[in-house]
Amino acid sequence: SQKIEQNSEALNIQEGKTATLTCNYTNYSPAYLQWYRQDPGRGPVFLLLIRENEKEKRKERLKVTFDTTLKQSLFHITASQPADSATYLCALDGGSQGNLIFGKGTKLSVKP
Amino acid sequence: GAVVSQHPSRVICKSGTSVKIECRSLDFQATTMFWYRQFPKQSLMLMATSNEGSKATYEQGVEKDKFLINHASLTLSTLTVTSAHPEDSSFYICSASRVSWDIQYFGAGTRLSVL
């Protein structure tokens, strides 16, 4: 079955630095991969979607890469701010009816 | 745009009672809605996928007689936890998409505590 791993449970960085989060997957070739932000006690908020034929996607200070050979996606937040502190979830298409398979998430803390 | 409202945000109930959770897409029509459950420090686990007007598709290990899902219109899906027990206590989250394979927009979640 598909397996998705977000390597770091937690990541602490200084304000202004670039945060890089990793998502690896096995036993699958997803058609697309998505990144979500989740704040405590709230539902996830969609950030970016990248398809298998795309190498990189950008949105403001966010950048996502998708390496189908390495079976890995990297999620970058440049010029990080304390307001970026949250849990970031990686999700793969589940192959059926558009459902998603989520990783456990990486809790990012940006210190001023 | 793409707002999903989930109600209630929190519910505390006695063991054996049933609880209904509503999920509404406020500004778009949702062909497909999804229901997830999330335990502390765990990932979202898909419980079921529902398409408007048809029966929900449940994931393996999810009891369809216990978790009743109704998707009667393009803007409303409900999840009813029947005869809830303490082990059903969790964070339940719905999401909606305009069409299958599209971006999912999530509700704020419902914290269920069964005493």
Boltz contact constraints between the chains, C-beta under 6 A:
constraints:
  - contact:
      token1: [A, 42]
      token2: [B, 108]
      max_distance: 6.0
  - contact:
      token1: [A, 43]
      token2: [B, 93]
      max_distance: 6.0
  - contact:
      token1: [A, 43]
      token2: [B, 106]
      max_distance: 6.0
  - contact:
      token1: [A, 43]
      token2: [B, 107]
      max_distance: 6.0
  - contact:
      token1: [A, 43]
      token2: [B, 108]
      max_distance: 6.0
  - contact:
      token1: [A, 43]
      token2: [B, 109]
      max_distance: 6.0
  - contact:
      token1: [A, 44]
      token2: [B, 106]
      max_distance: 6.0
  - contact:
      token1: [A, 46]
      token2: [B, 103]
      max_distance: 6.0
  - contact:
      token1: [A, 97]
      token2: [B, 49]
      max_distance: 6.0
  - contact:
      token1: [A, 97]
      token2: [B, 100]
      max_distance: 6.0
  - contact:
      token1: [A, 98]
      token2: [B, 100]
      max_distance: 6.0
  - contact:
      token1: [A, 98]
      token2: [B, 101]
      max_distance: 6.0
  - contact:
      token1: [A, 99]
      token2: [B, 46]
      max_distance: 6.0
  - contact:
      token1: [A, 99]
      token2: [B, 49]
      max_distance: 6.0
  - contact:
      token1: [A, 102]
      token2: [B, 43]
      max_distance: 6.0
  - contact:
      token1: [A, 102]
      token2: [B, 44]
      max_distance: 6.0
  - contact:
      token1: [A, 103]
      token2: [B, 43]
      max_distance: 6.0
  - contact:
      token1: [A, 104]
      token2: [B, 43]
      max_distance: 6.0
